[in-house]
């Protein structure tokens, strides 16, 4: 293509209505996104969908790997038992709440890795700590615990009906993968807990987006919530935001859809009203 033809095309684009030009550019970007997602090592995040079902439908059947797999339980286990900088707001609030909290449900808590990590700096022995996770993960946890590889003080459950009433619900890094609202998770408990500690909640300004995350050889839907809808959900649930913090290291851009902007990752201490 000659320089004159390039100039002509640029001029034509500049004369288009802004919305039409943006649509065309996004179309070009989407075509590039599809091409990048087919490469031998695609980006960690790819695609943008309006629902979890649409994101799941975009994943080839052979790549629809999830976490409900006993064989995945030991992957990165030592690293997951290490504290990270964004764990410390949770540790701070747990230390403040320990005098009045006696029981915890750690939703999506894997093999009790947060309990192990936090126990090095907090005395959690007085707590009844129950980990809830998928059946495959719970089966692996019980085998490891029986072999002496996990603290005997931990309890593991997968069925919502087996959950006890607790003072505090902890969910760190769960909500972007959860296939239902936070209200449904709370409803699984015999009674709403007084406190909820959340970490690594992915948010954005604008409508919610479901992208696809590459995890090893598999792919899973990853939800970036609408900030406005999320705040309304917390209010309707009957909880006040006692504290919230930003986790800058976990802000993400979807490489295939950069025009959607970066997500924000936040943590929360929620306190039930009344």
ZILINTA-V290344 format. One line per field, one symbol per residue. psi: psi as a letter, one per 40 degrees, with the letter a starting at -180 (. if undefined). burial: # if it has 9 or more other C-alpha atoms within 8 Angstrom, else .. Layout:
psi->???
burial->???
//
This chain:
psi->hiddddddddddddeiidddddddddddddddddddeeidgiidhiihieiddddddehideegiaeghdeedehfdddeeiiideddddddddddeddeheihhghfebffddddddeeeigedeihhhhhaiddddddddddddeeeiheeiihidhdeeiihidhhhhheddeehfiidddddedidihidihhiifhhiihaiihhahhhhbeiiiihhhihddddddddddefiigdiiiigddehihhdefdeeiiihhiiihhhhh.
burial->.....#..............#....#..##.###.##....##.######.#.###..#...###...##..#...#..##.#....#.##.#.......###################.......########.#######.##....#...#.###....#.#############.......#####...#.##########...#######...##########..#..###...###..#..#...#.######...###########..
//
